[in-house]
């Protein structure tokens, strides 16, 4: 939809899904159910930029849904087209299908190794499995970091697949 007063246009997207992404981060269904609403009122930016001027929108809603690929967080955001030129450009790139994917930004309280189940609070505490094999395999078993206490902090717009190949734009509001 389009807000007639501000010109802000909504987008719908898959933020992330249950399971392991290409960075070796693992999200359980339970964690997604607890954390999905933390994305509401967070920024939409350009390619994970931390620059204030690269914020082009905000997230206004989210839900956990079951899809053919498993559980996923779907969200709705608004692009501030009436505010900045960057937002206008981002909207047009979204509408034309040039910006097709998103990448979630998050923090978490604790990680857990899928191999030895050691719990860590920072990368400095990683076990040998996570240090050397995260996102790959260890003795034939997938090695990943199970995230606990997730809080979503934003979403980046991308022109290609990110760590979660299924995190993508679903719908862009038409004028």
Secondary structure, DSSP 8 states (H G I E B T S, - for coil): -B-TTT--EEEEEEEEESEE-TTSEEE-HHHHHHHGGGGTT-EEEETT---GGGEEEEEEEEEEEEETTEEEEEEEEEE-TTT-HHHHHHHHHHHTTSS-EEEEEEE-SEEEETTT--EESSGGG--HHHHHHTTSEETTEE--EEEES-EEEEEEEESS--SSTT-BEEEE---
